[in-house]
């Protein structure tokens, strides 16, 4: 299992704390330093069953500068969104846990983390 985190994020710290408390084996990826490629983002989106706009932090300054709120949310613009996430990783919602069973979850709640642990 791998968890994508920003150490400055309280939700990330909570998720890591819960994983530690449960004795889970996992790898930490500080995705702002070890930026995921477009292919890695596509893979995570497939595992999440989500689209790139579903995991985009639209309140971030970079999102406002790019005008993301006005971007279409359809198949034709999917790659544009993925490129934006790869070029501006701070826009990626966090934390994201990729589970050993091939699934993934945006682990912003204790319930989401526990769901991954139960798999």
N, C-alpha and C positions, 0 to 999 in steps of 0.2 A: 504494500500500500504506500502511496505517496501523497503528501499534502503540500499544496502550493500555498505559501503564506507570504505575508508582509509582516515582519516582526513588530511593526508599529501599530498593527491592527488588533484591537481588543478581541474581536471575534476569532481571529487566528490564534491568539494566545489562549483563549478559552478552549478552542478545539484541540490544540496541542496538549493542554493540561488534562483534558478528558482522555485523550489517547494514552497519555502517560499513566494516568490513574488506573486505566483499564489494562495496563501492561501490553498495549498493542505494539506490534512491530511495524515501523513505518520509516519512510525517508522524508526529510524536509527538503523542499525546493523553494528557495527564496526567489520567486519568479521575477522580482524587479531587478535582481542581479543576474540570474540565470534565465534570461528571457526565452519563453517558448517560441518555437518557430511557427510559421503559419500551419505547417502540417501537424505539429503537436496540438495546436489549438483546434484544428479540424477533428483530430482524434478524440480530444477531450469533449468537444461538442457532441460527437457521435455517441460517446459513452454516457454523457449527461442526457442525451435525447433532447437537446436544446439548440437554439439558433444563437448566433453571435450577439445579437441585440439583447437576448435574454440574460447574458452574463456581462453586459457592459454597464459600467458605472457612469451613468449619464450626467451626474452632478459634478464630476471632476472638471477642473479647469480645461484640460486638454479636450474633453468632450465638447465643451462649450466653444472652444476655439475652432474645432473641426465642424461644428454645427450638426453634431450627430442626431439631435432631436428631429432635424428636418430630413434626415436620410430615409429613403424608402426601406422597408423591412420586407424584402422579398428575395426570391432565388437569384434575381439579376444583380442584386447588390450584396449578396452574402459574402463574396470574396473581398469586396471593399471593406466590409465590417471586420473581417478576419485580418486583413492587412493593417487596419487601424489598431486592432488589439495587439498585434505583434510589434508594431512600431511604437505603441504607447501602452506598455504592459500595466501601468497604473490603472488603466480603464477596466481591467479584468476583475470581475467580482471575486471575492475571496472569503474564506478559504475554499479551495476545491480539493476534495479527496478522491483519488482514483483507487478503487478497490481491487483486490486481487481477483475478484470474479469477473472483471472486465467492465464493470459499471463505474459510475462516478456520481458525486453529489456535491452541490454547493453547500458546504457545512456551516451555515451561519447560525444554526440552532443546535442545542444539545441533542434534540431528537434526531436531527439529520446525522450527527456524528454517531449516535447509538445505532442508527439504522445501518450504517456502514459496518460497524463493529459486529452486528448480528449476522452478517452475510458470510 
